[in-house]
Amino acid sequence: MRLQILAAATGLSLALAGCVSSGGLHPEGTLTDASSLKADRSLSGAALSPAAWPANDWWTGLGDPQLSALITEALKDNPTLVVADARARQAQAEAGAADADRGPSVSAGANVVGQRLPLTAAPPELGGGKFTWFKDARASFSWGLDLWGGKRAAWEAAVGMQRAAEIEQQAARIELSTNVARAYVQLSYAYAQQDVAKAEHERATTARQLTQQRVSAGLDNQLQLKQSDTEVANADQQVAAANRAIDAARSSLSVLLGKGPDRGLDISRPQLLQPGALTVPADLSTELLGHRADIVAARWRVESAGKEIKVAKTQFLPNVSISAMAGVAAFGSINPLQLPARFYTFGPSLSLPIFDGGRLRSNLSARDAQYDEAVAQYNQALVRAVNEVADGYDAVQSSKEQVAAQQRAVDAATQAWQLSEQRYKAGVGSYLEALIVRQQLLSAQERLAALQSQQVDLSVQLIQALGGGFRPQGNADVAVQTSPDHSL
């Protein structure tokens, strides 16, 4: 007896010694500490405020009710949001399946089978040589015990992916709202271009008529006339380009609204949009962690990848499950619903991987690489977000200075135009000279319109960089571990 026990112990020791091992495998990715991304000097001149985060309806601050209505319509009908919603529901279903896998399963079934056993397989007393019926009914129970927490980790990994999909669902709405606003800004600028182009066409046409009169009077030659013809043709091209810009902006808005091209034709000219007075949060790098949807989603993916490593590690350990089955069975005319027809089985089972050709180690190595990739994507999102805010704020401030300088240029050009008209009315200068001065004014006005449009567009981009009004819903936020669980 002792020899048998010793042999069994020796065999078990050899088996365990030969079991596959996860030793030497671990991820290498390290999360970037948000506080290490310094932006104090880059934002030294910024107005700081702890309440600087955009509201979830930030577009109302641009002062155009039509824009607000368009964003509301886009958030309702755009097909891109349907895709994001479907992905979120799919992730939710996968999390539910992972949760269900943690519990026991119970099933039932019944069979009625007609059969004829040959005499070579069964003697006559056992039904051989004649047709008979076999009837059975059974219920079974099975439960894989989660001794090492692998199933729970799989469920937590699925929940992490679900949370990431839900965050990306919100991110899709934020991106859509900013895209509608930016397309609307382009439409506003296209109308401003059209105004300047029409005014330039009127000026060039008038100048051409005056030049024709001077040529007829012998005061100018054909050279001046052809130069006037060139200006008229250029003005025609500018009008056509402005009209095309309006059509293109309307088409872009139709796509964002999820409608046909005729929807864009119903969009009237935008009001003069006013860029919002934006400030920057006092603790930008740290606060961005909870206000940028891409960062929060990336954090959830890191959390999920860490749980997947634990799942892979538990596959190296023994697995214990419990199963049971009970039912009744009978041949021929015997009634199966009686006590002698019963049968049942019950017992635990144990499985342990000993040799698998490296499959488990390869799987764990892949999960480690997946974690490193998720960490790198999180770090990239964090670095990009901080730099987008700093660069966006600098761009907005620069655009303000450029608009102010260009406004002074427009004011000076306006005064020059007024003086040229006064000279013409006083008989000192010609109206043709006044039209040349007006050309300078129109050029300055066109440049001012472009800068004002750029200023509003940069403001919208900064709002998006600051999160676009994102707020985590419920338990959508997460504190990510700096490294996955190495306890197994």
TIFIKE-473976 format. One record per residue (C-alpha): residue number from 1; x, y, z. Coordinates in steps of 0.5 Angstrom, whole numbers, plus 2048, in hexadecimal, padded with zeros to 3 digits. Example, Ala and Ser with C-alpha at 12.3 -4.5 7.8 and 13.67 -1.06 7.14 Angstrom:
@num->1&east->819&north->7F7&up->810 $
@num->2&east->81B&north->7FE&up->80E $
//
This chain:
@num->1&east->800&north->800&up->800 $
@num->2&east->806&north->805&up->802 $
@num->3&east->809&north->803&up->7FB $
@num->4&east->803&north->805&up->7F8 $
@num->5&east->802&north->80C&up->7FB $
@num->6&east->809&north->80D&up->7FA $
@num->7&east->809&north->80C&up->7F3 $
@num->8&east->802&north->810&up->7F2 $
@num->9&east->806&north->816&up->7F6 $
@num->10&east->80C&north->815&up->7F1 $
@num->11&east->808&north->815&up->7EB $
@num->12&east->804&north->81B&up->7ED $
@num->13&east->80A&north->81F&up->7EF $
@num->14&east->80D&north->81D&up->7E8 $
@num->15&east->807&north->81F&up->7E5 $
@num->16&east->807&north->826&up->7E9 $
@num->17&east->80E&north->827&up->7E7 $
@num->18&east->80C&north->826&up->7E0 $
@num->19&east->806&north->82B&up->7E0 $
@num->20&east->807&north->831&up->7DB $
@num->21&east->809&north->838&up->7DF $
@num->22&east->808&north->83F&up->7DE $
@num->23&east->80E&north->841&up->7E1 $
@num->24&east->812&north->846&up->7DD $
@num->25&east->80C&north->849&up->7DA $
@num->26&east->80A&north->850&up->7DC $
@num->27&east->808&north->857&up->7D8 $
@num->28&east->80C&north->85D&up->7D8 $
@num->29&east->808&north->863&up->7D7 $
@num->30&east->808&north->868&up->7DC $
@num->31&east->802&north->86D&up->7DC $
@num->32&east->804&north->875&up->7DC $
@num->33&east->803&north->879&up->7E2 $
@num->34&east->7FF&north->87F&up->7E0 $
@num->35&east->802&north->883&up->7E4 $
@num->36&east->809&north->882&up->7E1 $
@num->37&east->806&north->886&up->7DA $
@num->38&east->808&north->88D&up->7DC $
@num->39&east->804&north->892&up->7D9 $
@num->40&east->805&north->898&up->7DE $
@num->41&east->80A&north->89C&up->7D9 $
@num->42&east->806&north->89B&up->7D3 $
@num->43&east->800&north->89D&up->7D6 $
@num->44&east->803&north->8A3&up->7DA $
@num->45&east->7FF&north->8A8&up->7D7 $
@num->46&east->7F8&north->8A4&up->7D7 $
@num->47&east->7F2&north->8A6&up->7DC $
@num->48&east->7F2&north->8A0&up->7E1 $
@num->49&east->7EB&north->89E&up->7E4 $
@num->50&east->7E9&north->898&up->7E7 $
@num->51&east->7E2&north->898&up->7E4 $
@num->52&east->7E5&north->899&up->7DD $
@num->53&east->7E2&north->893&up->7DA $
@num->54&east->7DD&north->893&up->7D4 $
@num->55&east->7D6&north->892&up->7D6 $
@num->56&east->7D3&north->88C&up->7D2 $
@num->57&east->7CF&north->891&up->7CE $
@num->58&east->7D5&north->896&up->7CC $
@num->59&east->7D2&north->898&up->7C5 $
@num->60&east->7CD&north->89C&up->7C8 $
@num->61&east->7D2&north->8A1&up->7CA $
@num->62&east->7D4&north->8A2&up->7C3 $
@num->63&east->7CD&north->8A6&up->7C3 $
@num->64&east->7CA&north->8A3&up->7BD $
@num->65&east->7C3&north->89F&up->7BE $
@num->66&east->7C3&north->89C&up->7B7 $
@num->67&east->7CA&north->899&up->7B9 $
@num->68&east->7C7&north->896&up->7BF $
@num->69&east->7C1&north->893&up->7BB $
@num->70&east->7C6&north->890&up->7B6 $
@num->71&east->7CA&north->88D&up->7BC $
@num->72&east->7C4&north->88A&up->7BF $
@num->73&east->7C2&north->887&up->7B8 $
@num->74&east->7C8&north->884&up->7B7 $
@num->75&east->7C9&north->881&up->7BE $
@num->76&east->7C2&north->87E&up->7BC $
@num->77&east->7C3&north->87B&up->7B5 $
@num->78&east->7CA&north->87A&up->7B3 $
@num->79&east->7CC&north->873&up->7B2 $
@num->80&east->7D3&north->873&up->7B5 $
@num->81&east->7CF&north->873&up->7BC $
@num->82&east->7CB&north->86D&up->7BA $
@num->83&east->7D2&north->86A&up->7B9 $
@num->84&east->7D5&north->86C&up->7BF $
@num->85&east->7CE&north->86A&up->7C3 $
@num->86&east->7CE&north->863&up->7C0 $
@num->87&east->7D6&north->862&up->7C2 $
@num->88&east->7D4&north->864&up->7C9 $
@num->89&east->7CE&north->85F&up->7C9 $
@num->90&east->7D2&north->85A&up->7C6 $
@num->91&east->7D8&north->85B&up->7CC $
@num->92&east->7D2&north->85B&up->7D1 $
@num->93&east->7D0&north->854&up->7CF $
@num->94&east->7D7&north->851&up->7CF $
@num->95&east->7D7&north->853&up->7D6 $
@num->96&east->7D1&north->850&up->7D8 $
@num->97&east->7D3&north->849&up->7D4 $
@num->98&east->7DA&north->84A&up->7D8 $
@num->99&east->7D6&north->84B&up->7DF $
@num->100&east->7D1&north->845&up->7DD $
@num->101&east->7D7&north->840&up->7DC $
@num->102&east->7D9&north->841&up->7E4 $
@num->103&east->7D3&north->83E&up->7E6 $
@num->104&east->7D0&north->836&up->7E5 $
@num->105&east->7CC&north->834&up->7E0 $
@num->106&east->7C6&north->82F&up->7E0 $
@num->107&east->7C3&north->82C&up->7DA $
@num->108&east->7BE&north->826&up->7D8 $
@num->109&east->7BD&north->822&up->7D3 $
@num->110&east->7B9&north->81B&up->7D0 $
@num->111&east->7B9&north->816&up->7CB $
@num->112&east->7B5&north->811&up->7C8 $
@num->113&east->7B9&north->80D&up->7C3 $
@num->114&east->7B7&north->807&up->7BF $
@num->115&east->7BC&north->801&up->7BE $
@num->116&east->7BE&north->7FA&up->7BC $
@num->117&east->7C4&north->7F7&up->7BF $
@num->118&east->7C7&north->7F1&up->7BB $
@num->119&east->7C7&north->7EA&up->7BE $
@num->120&east->7CF&north->7EB&up->7BD $
@num->121&east->7CF&north->7F1&up->7C2 $
@num->122&east->7C9&north->7EF&up->7C7 $
@num->123&east->7C6&north->7E8&up->7C9 $
@num->124&east->7BE&north->7E8&up->7C8 $
@num->125&east->7BD&north->7E9&up->7D0 $
@num->126&east->7C1&north->7F0&up->7CF $
@num->127&east->7BC&north->7F2&up->7C9 $
@num->128&east->7C1&north->7EF&up->7C3 $
@num->129&east->7BE&north->7ED&up->7BD $
@num->130&east->7B7&north->7F1&up->7BE $
@num->131&east->7B5&north->7F9&up->7BD $
@num->132&east->7B4&north->7FC&up->7C4 $
@num->133&east->7B4&north->803&up->7C7 $
@num->134&east->7B9&north->807&up->7CB $
@num->135&east->7B6&north->80C&up->7CF $
@num->136&east->7BA&north->811&up->7D4 $
@num->137&east->7B9&north->818&up->7D8 $
@num->138&east->7BF&north->81B&up->7DB $
@num->139&east->7C1&north->822&up->7DF $
@num->140&east->7C8&north->824&up->7E0 $
@num->141&east->7CC&north->829&up->7E4 $
@num->142&east->7D3&north->82B&up->7E3 $
@num->143&east->7D7&north->831&up->7E6 $
@num->144&east->7DE&north->833&up->7E5 $
@num->145&east->7E1&north->835&up->7EC $
@num->146&east->7E4&north->83C&up->7EB $
@num->147&east->7EA&north->83A&up->7F0 $
@num->148&east->7EF&north->83F&up->7ED $
@num->149&east->7EA&north->845&up->7EB $
@num->150&east->7EB&north->844&up->7E4 $
@num->151&east->7E4&north->844&up->7E2 $
@num->152&east->7E3&north->84A&up->7E6 $
@num->153&east->7E9&north->84E&up->7E3 $
@num->154&east->7E6&north->84C&up->7DC $
@num->155&east->7DF&north->84F&up->7DE $
@num->156&east->7E3&north->855&up->7E1 $
@num->157&east->7E7&north->856&up->7DA $
@num->158&east->7E0&north->855&up->7D6 $
@num->159&east->7DD&north->85B&up->7DB $
@num->160&east->7E4&north->85F&up->7D9 $
@num->161&east->7E2&north->85E&up->7D2 $
@num->162&east->7DB&north->860&up->7D3 $
@num->163&east->7DD&north->866&up->7D7 $
@num->164&east->7E2&north->868&up->7D1 $
@num->165&east->7DC&north->867&up->7CC $
@num->166&east->7D7&north->86C&up->7D0 $
@num->167&east->7DD&north->871&up->7D0 $
@num->168&east->7DE&north->871&up->7C9 $
@num->169&east->7D7&north->871&up->7C8 $
@num->170&east->7D7&north->878&up->7CB $
@num->171&east->7DD&north->87A&up->7C8 $
@num->172&east->7DA&north->879&up->7C1 $
@num->173&east->7D4&north->87E&up->7C3 $
@num->174&east->7D9&north->883&up->7C5 $
@num->175&east->7DD&north->882&up->7BF $
@num->176&east->7D7&north->883&up->7BB $
@num->177&east->7D5&north->889&up->7BE $
@num->178&east->7DC&north->88C&up->7BD $
@num->179&east->7DC&north->88A&up->7B6 $
@num->180&east->7D5&north->88D&up->7B5 $
@num->181&east->7D7&north->894&up->7B8 $
@num->182&east->7DD&north->894&up->7B4 $
@num->183&east->7D9&north->893&up->7AD $
@num->184&east->7D5&north->898&up->7AF $
@num->185&east->7DB&north->89D&up->7B0 $
@num->186&east->7DD&north->89B&up->7A9 $
@num->187&east->7D6&north->89D&up->7A7 $
@num->188&east->7D6&north->8A4&up->7AA $
@num->189&east->7DD&north->8A5&up->7A7 $
@num->190&east->7DB&north->8A3&up->7A0 $
@num->191&east->7D5&north->8A8&up->7A1 $
@num->192&east->7DA&north->8AE&up->7A3 $
@num->193&east->7DE&north->8AC&up->79D $
@num->194&east->7D8&north->8AC&up->798 $
@num->195&east->7D7&north->8B3&up->79B $
@num->196&east->7DE&north->8B6&up->79A $
@num->197&east->7DE&north->8B2&up->793 $
@num->198&east->7D8&north->8B6&up->791 $
@num->199&east->7DA&north->8BC&up->793 $
@num->200&east->7E1&north->8BB&up->78F $
@num->201&east->7DD&north->8B9&up->789 $
@num->202&east->7D9&north->8C0&up->78A $
@num->203&east->7DF&north->8C4&up->78B $
@num->204&east->7E3&north->8C1&up->785 $
@num->205&east->7DD&north->8C1&up->780 $
@num->206&east->7DC&north->8C9&up->782 $
@num->207&east->7E4&north->8CA&up->781 $
@num->208&east->7E3&north->8C6&up->77A $
@num->209&east->7DE&north->8CB&up->778 $
@num->210&east->7E2&north->8D1&up->77A $
@num->211&east->7E8&north->8CF&up->777 $
@num->212&east->7E4&north->8CD&up->770 $
@num->213&east->7E1&north->8D5&up->771 $
@num->214&east->7E9&north->8D7&up->771 $
@num->215&east->7EB&north->8D3&up->76B $
@num->216&east->7E5&north->8D6&up->767 $
@num->217&east->7E7&north->8DD&up->769 $
@num->218&east->7EF&north->8DB&up->767 $
@num->219&east->7F1&north->8DC&up->76F $
@num->220&east->7F3&north->8D4&up->76F $
@num->221&east->7F5&north->8CF&up->76B $
@num->222&east->7F3&north->8C7&up->76A $
@num->223&east->7F8&north->8C5&up->76F $
@num->224&east->7F4&north->8C8&up->774 $
@num->225&east->7EE&north->8C5&up->772 $
@num->226&east->7F0&north->8BE&up->771 $
@num->227&east->7F3&north->8BF&up->778 $
@num->228&east->7EC&north->8C1&up->77A $
@num->229&east->7E9&north->8BB&up->777 $
@num->230&east->7EE&north->8B7&up->77B $
@num->231&east->7EB&north->8B9&up->781 $
@num->232&east->7E4&north->8B8&up->77F $
@num->233&east->7E6&north->8B1&up->77D $
@num->234&east->7E9&north->8B0&up->784 $
@num->235&east->7E3&north->8B3&up->787 $
@num->236&east->7DF&north->8AE&up->784 $
@num->237&east->7E3&north->8A8&up->786 $
@num->238&east->7E3&north->8AA&up->78D $
@num->239&east->7DB&north->8AB&up->78D $
@num->240&east->7DB&north->8A4&up->78A $
@num->241&east->7E0&north->8A1&up->78F $
@num->242&east->7DC&north->8A4&up->795 $
@num->243&east->7D5&north->8A1&up->792 $
@num->244&east->7D9&north->89A&up->792 $
@num->245&east->7DC&north->89B&up->799 $
@num->246&east->7D4&north->89C&up->79B $
@num->247&east->7D2&north->896&up->798 $
@num->248&east->7D8&north->892&up->79B $
@num->249&east->7D6&north->894&up->7A2 $
@num->250&east->7CF&north->893&up->7A1 $
@num->251&east->7D1&north->88C&up->79E $
@num->252&east->7D5&north->88A&up->7A4 $
@num->253&east->7D0&north->88C&up->7A9 $
@num->254&east->7CB&north->888&up->7A5 $
@num->255&east->7CF&north->882&up->7A6 $
@num->256&east->7D0&north->883&up->7AE $
@num->257&east->7C9&north->884&up->7AE $
@num->258&east->7C8&north->87D&up->7AB $
@num->259&east->7C3&north->880&up->7A6 $
@num->260&east->7C3&north->881&up->79E $
@num->261&east->7C7&north->887&up->79B $
@num->262&east->7C0&north->88B&up->79A $
@num->263&east->7C0&north->88C&up->7A2 $
@num->264&east->7C6&north->890&up->7A1 $
@num->265&east->7C2&north->895&up->79D $
@num->266&east->7BE&north->896&up->7A2 $
@num->267&east->7C3&north->899&up->7A7 $
@num->268&east->7C3&north->8A0&up->7A7 $
@num->269&east->7C9&north->8A5&up->7A8 $
@num->270&east->7CC&north->8A5&up->7AE $
@num->271&east->7CC&north->8AA&up->7B3 $
@num->272&east->7D3&north->8AE&up->7B5 $
@num->273&east->7D6&north->8A8&up->7BA $
@num->274&east->7D9&north->8AB&up->7C0 $
@num->275&east->7DF&north->8A7&up->7C3 $
@num->276&east->7DE&north->8A5&up->7CA $
@num->277&east->7E3&north->8A8&up->7CF $
@num->278&east->7E7&north->8A1&up->7D1 $
@num->279&east->7EB&north->8A0&up->7D7 $
@num->280&east->7EF&north->89A&up->7D9 $
@num->281&east->7EF&north->896&up->7DF $
@num->282&east->7F4&north->897&up->7E5 $
@num->283&east->7F6&north->890&up->7E5 $
@num->284&east->7F6&north->88E&up->7DE $
@num->285&east->7FA&north->888&up->7DD $
@num->286&east->7F6&north->885&up->7E3 $
@num->287&east->7EF&north->887&up->7E2 $
@num->288&east->7F0&north->885&up->7DB $
@num->289&east->7EF&north->87E&up->7DD $
@num->290&east->7E8&north->87E&up->7DF $
@num->291&east->7E6&north->883&up->7D9 $
@num->292&east->7E9&north->880&up->7D3 $
@num->293&east->7E4&north->87A&up->7D0 $
@num->294&east->7EA&north->877&up->7CC $
@num->295&east->7EF&north->877&up->7D3 $
@num->296&east->7E9&north->874&up->7D7 $
@num->297&east->7E8&north->86F&up->7D2 $
@num->298&east->7EF&north->86D&up->7D1 $
@num->299&east->7F0&north->86C&up->7D9 $
@num->300&east->7EA&north->867&up->7D8 $
@num->301&east->7EE&north->863&up->7D3 $
@num->302&east->7F4&north->863&up->7D7 $
@num->303&east->7F0&north->861&up->7DD $
@num->304&east->7EC&north->85B&up->7D9 $
@num->305&east->7F3&north->859&up->7D6 $
@num->306&east->7F6&north->858&up->7DD $
@num->307&east->7F0&north->854&up->7DF $
@num->308&east->7F1&north->850&up->7D8 $
@num->309&east->7F8&north->84E&up->7DB $
@num->310&east->7F5&north->84B&up->7E1 $
@num->311&east->7F1&north->847&up->7DD $
@num->312&east->7F7&north->844&up->7D9 $
@num->313&east->7FB&north->843&up->7E0 $
@num->314&east->7F5&north->83F&up->7E3 $
@num->315&east->7F5&north->83A&up->7DD $
@num->316&east->7FC&north->837&up->7DF $
@num->317&east->7F8&north->835&up->7E6 $
@num->318&east->7F4&north->82F&up->7E8 $
@num->319&east->7ED&north->830&up->7E6 $
@num->320&east->7E8&north->82C&up->7EA $
@num->321&east->7E0&north->82B&up->7E8 $
@num->322&east->7DA&north->828&up->7EB $
@num->323&east->7D5&north->824&up->7E6 $
@num->324&east->7CF&north->820&up->7E7 $
@num->325&east->7CA&north->81D&up->7E3 $
@num->326&east->7C3&north->819&up->7E5 $
@num->327&east->7BE&north->816&up->7E1 $
@num->328&east->7BA&north->810&up->7DF $
@num->329&east->7BB&north->80B&up->7D9 $
@num->330&east->7B7&north->805&up->7D7 $
@num->331&east->7B7&north->800&up->7D1 $
@num->332&east->7B1&north->7FD&up->7CD $
@num->333&east->7AA&north->7FE&up->7D1 $
@num->334&east->7AD&north->7FF&up->7D8 $
@num->335&east->7AA&north->805&up->7DB $
@num->336&east->7B0&north->80A&up->7DC $
@num->337&east->7AC&north->80E&up->7E1 $
@num->338&east->7AE&north->809&up->7E7 $
@num->339&east->7B3&north->808&up->7EC $
@num->340&east->7B7&north->802&up->7E9 $
@num->341&east->7B8&north->807&up->7E3 $
@num->342&east->7BC&north->80C&up->7E6 $
@num->343&east->7C3&north->80E&up->7E6 $
@num->344&east->7C8&north->813&up->7E8 $
@num->345&east->7CF&north->815&up->7E8 $
@num->346&east->7D3&north->81A&up->7EC $
@num->347&east->7DA&north->81C&up->7EE $
@num->348&east->7DF&north->822&up->7ED $
@num->349&east->7E5&north->822&up->7E8 $
@num->350&east->7EC&north->824&up->7E8 $
@num->351&east->7F0&north->827&up->7E2 $
@num->352&east->7F7&north->829&up->7E1 $
@num->353&east->7FB&north->82B&up->7DB $
@num->354&east->802&north->827&up->7DB $
@num->355&east->804&north->828&up->7D4 $
@num->356&east->800&north->82C&up->7CE $
@num->357&east->806&north->82E&up->7C9 $
@num->358&east->807&north->835&up->7CC $
@num->359&east->7FF&north->837&up->7CB $
@num->360&east->7FE&north->83A&up->7D2 $
@num->361&east->805&north->83E&up->7D2 $
@num->362&east->803&north->841&up->7CB $
@num->363&east->7FD&north->843&up->7CD $
@num->364&east->7FF&north->846&up->7D3 $
@num->365&east->805&north->84A&up->7CF $
@num->366&east->7FF&north->84C&up->7CB $
@num->367&east->7FB&north->84F&up->7D0 $
@num->368&east->802&north->852&up->7D3 $
@num->369&east->803&north->856&up->7CC $
@num->370&east->7FB&north->858&up->7CC $
@num->371&east->7FC&north->85B&up->7D3 $
@num->372&east->803&north->85F&up->7D1 $
@num->373&east->7FF&north->861&up->7CA $
@num->374&east->7F9&north->864&up->7CF $
@num->375&east->7FE&north->867&up->7D3 $
@num->376&east->801&north->86B&up->7CD $
@num->377&east->7FB&north->86D&up->7CA $
@num->378&east->7F9&north->870&up->7D1 $
@num->379&east->7FF&north->873&up->7D2 $
@num->380&east->7FF&north->876&up->7CA $
@num->381&east->7F8&north->878&up->7CC $
@num->382&east->7FA&north->87C&up->7D2 $
@num->383&east->800&north->87F&up->7CF $
@num->384&east->7FC&north->881&up->7C9 $
@num->385&east->7F6&north->884&up->7CD $
@num->386&east->7FB&north->889&up->7D1 $
@num->387&east->7FE&north->88B&up->7CB $
@num->388&east->7F8&north->88D&up->7C7 $
@num->389&east->7F5&north->891&up->7CD $
@num->390&east->7FC&north->895&up->7CD $
@num->391&east->7FC&north->896&up->7C6 $
@num->392&east->7F5&north->897&up->7C5 $
@num->393&east->7F5&north->89D&up->7CA $
@num->394&east->7FB&north->8A0&up->7C7 $
@num->395&east->7F8&north->8A0&up->7C0 $
@num->396&east->7F2&north->8A3&up->7C3 $
@num->397&east->7F6&north->8A8&up->7C6 $
@num->398&east->7FA&north->8AA&up->7C0 $
@num->399&east->7F3&north->8AA&up->7BC $
@num->400&east->7F1&north->8AF&up->7C0 $
@num->401&east->7F7&north->8B3&up->7BF $
@num->402&east->7F6&north->8B2&up->7B8 $
@num->403&east->7EF&north->8B4&up->7B8 $
@num->404&east->7F0&north->8BB&up->7BB $
@num->405&east->7F6&north->8BD&up->7B7 $
@num->406&east->7F2&north->8BB&up->7B1 $
@num->407&east->7EC&north->8BF&up->7B3 $
@num->408&east->7F1&north->8C5&up->7B4 $
@num->409&east->7F3&north->8C4&up->7AD $
@num->410&east->7EC&north->8C4&up->7AB $
@num->411&east->7EA&north->8CA&up->7AF $
@num->412&east->7F0&north->8CE&up->7AB $
@num->413&east->7EE&north->8CB&up->7A4 $
@num->414&east->7E7&north->8CE&up->7A6 $
@num->415&east->7E9&north->8D4&up->7A7 $
@num->416&east->7EE&north->8D5&up->7A1 $
@num->417&east->7E7&north->8D3&up->79D $
@num->418&east->7E4&north->8D8&up->7A0 $
@num->419&east->7E9&north->8DD&up->79F $
@num->420&east->7EA&north->8DB&up->798 $
@num->421&east->7E2&north->8DC&up->797 $
@num->422&east->7E3&north->8E3&up->79A $
@num->423&east->7E8&north->8E5&up->795 $
@num->424&east->7E4&north->8E2&up->78F $
@num->425&east->7DE&north->8E6&up->791 $
@num->426&east->7E3&north->8ED&up->792 $
@num->427&east->7E5&north->8EC&up->78B $
@num->428&east->7EC&north->8EA&up->78E $
@num->429&east->7ED&north->8E3&up->78C $
@num->430&east->7E9&north->8DE&up->787 $
@num->431&east->7E4&north->8D9&up->789 $
@num->432&east->7E9&north->8D4&up->785 $
@num->433&east->7EE&north->8D5&up->78B $
@num->434&east->7E9&north->8D5&up->790 $
@num->435&east->7E7&north->8CE&up->78D $
@num->436&east->7EE&north->8CC&up->78E $
@num->437&east->7EE&north->8CE&up->795 $
@num->438&east->7E8&north->8CA&up->796 $
@num->439&east->7EB&north->8C4&up->793 $
@num->440&east->7F0&north->8C4&up->799 $
@num->441&east->7EA&north->8C5&up->79E $
@num->442&east->7E7&north->8BE&up->79B $
@num->443&east->7ED&north->8BA&up->79C $
@num->444&east->7EE&north->8BC&up->7A3 $
@num->445&east->7E7&north->8BB&up->7A4 $
@num->446&east->7E7&north->8B4&up->7A1 $
@num->447&east->7EE&north->8B3&up->7A5 $
@num->448&east->7EA&north->8B5&up->7AC $
@num->449&east->7E4&north->8B0&up->7AA $
@num->450&east->7E9&north->8AA&up->7A9 $
@num->451&east->7ED&north->8AC&up->7B0 $
@num->452&east->7E6&north->8AC&up->7B4 $
@num->453&east->7E4&north->8A6&up->7B1 $
@num->454&east->7EA&north->8A3&up->7B3 $
@num->455&east->7EA&north->8A6&up->7BA $
@num->456&east->7E3&north->8A2&up->7BB $
@num->457&east->7E5&north->89C&up->7B8 $
@num->458&east->7EB&north->89C&up->7BC $
@num->459&east->7E7&north->89D&up->7C2 $
@num->460&east->7E2&north->897&up->7C1 $
@num->461&east->7E9&north->893&up->7C0 $
@num->462&east->7EB&north->895&up->7C7 $
@num->463&east->7E4&north->893&up->7CA $
@num->464&east->7E5&north->88C&up->7C7 $
@num->465&east->7EC&north->88C&up->7CA $
@num->466&east->7E9&north->88E&up->7D0 $
@num->467&east->7E5&north->888&up->7D0 $
@num->468&east->7DF&north->88B&up->7CC $
@num->469&east->7DA&north->88B&up->7D2 $
@num->470&east->7DC&north->883&up->7D4 $
@num->471&east->7DA&north->881&up->7DB $
@num->472&east->7DB&north->87A&up->7DD $
@num->473&east->7D4&north->877&up->7DE $
@num->474&east->7D3&north->872&up->7E4 $
@num->475&east->7D9&north->86E&up->7E6 $
@num->476&east->7DC&north->86F&up->7DF $
@num->477&east->7E2&north->872&up->7E2 $
@num->478&east->7E7&north->86D&up->7E4 $
@num->479&east->7EE&north->86E&up->7E8 $
@num->480&east->7F3&north->869&up->7E4 $
@num->481&east->7F8&north->865&up->7E8 $
@num->482&east->7FF&north->867&up->7E6 $
@num->483&east->800&north->860&up->7E4 $
@num->484&east->7FC&north->859&up->7E4 $
@num->485&east->7FB&north->854&up->7E9 $
@num->486&east->801&north->850&up->7EA $
@num->487&east->7FF&north->84C&up->7F0 $
@num->488&east->7FE&north->846&up->7EC $
//
